[in-house]
Structure formats: C-alpha cells, structure tokens
Amino acid sequence: MCRSIKTLRPPMTPEVGEEDIRAAALQYVRKVSGFRAPAAHNQAVFDEAVDAVADATARLLDGLVVKSGPAHA
C-alpha cells in the first residue's frame, strides 16, 4: 500500500524539510486508515489527520536532543 516511513531525525536525515514531514504524515494516515485516497465524504477528516500528524512530527523533531553520533537503524 505504501513505502516505509523513513527516519527523519538527525543525523539519520541531516536535512529535513516540510515536504519530508508531510510525506511521512501522509504515509502514516494512509496506513492507519487503510485508504490510499479517501472517498470525498472522508477527505476533510483525512486531510485534518495528515495536518495533525505533520504538526506533531515537526514538534517532535524540533524538541529532540541528539547527543550521540550516528545511530544504526
């Protein structure tokens, strides 16, 4: 249904943009909802969920403190 969500925190991904965060949020909502593209009557709640996940992800990444060197995933 969708590709894997990649790790966005530094140093795993040194340059993370809004587009990266939004793509991860979209993948998450698609996976959880089971819909790649929602029906018209679900579009608003789907979009709200993507926005909420993207906002939470941005706050998480902004708040993380990474003290060690590169991690191995």
N, C-alpha and C positions, 0 to 999 in steps of 0.2 A: 504494500500500500504506500509506503513512504520510505525514504532513505533514513539512515540512522542520524540522530541528532548529534552533532559534534560538540566536543568540549570547547567552551568559549572563553574560559578564564586564562589569563596569562600564567605561566609562559607557554601553555599549550597552544594558544592562539594569541600571538602578540598584538595584532591589530583587529579589534572587534568593533564593527560599525553597527548602526541601527538596522541596516539590512540583514546582517547576520543574526541579530537578536530576533527580528521579526520572522525570519525564515525558521528559526528554531521554535518559536512560539506557534507558528502555523503548523509545523510538523507535529508538535505535541497535541494541539487541539484536534488535528486530523486523526491521530492515533487514538486519543481518548474517546472521541465522538464516534469513530468508525466511519466517518464521511470524508471523502477526498474533497468533495464540493457539496455543500449543503443545499437542500431544496430552498426555494425562495422563501417559504414560510419559516425557515430556520436561519436564514442568512444573518439577520441582525444579532441574534444571540451568539452565533458562531463568531462573527466579527468582534463582538464585545469580549468574548473569551480570548481571542487572539490578542486584542489590545491589553487585557488584564495580565495575561501571561508574559507578554513582551515588557510591560511596565515592571512586573515583579522580577523578571530576569535582569533588566537594566539595574534595578535597585540592588539585587544580589551581587552582580558583578562590580558595581560601584563600591559596595561595602566590604568585599572580600579583601583580606590582607594575606598576601602570599609571602611567606618568609623563607621558603626553601628554594632550591634550584629546580630545574625542570623535572616534572614528575613523569613517570612512565605509565601510560594508560594501557 
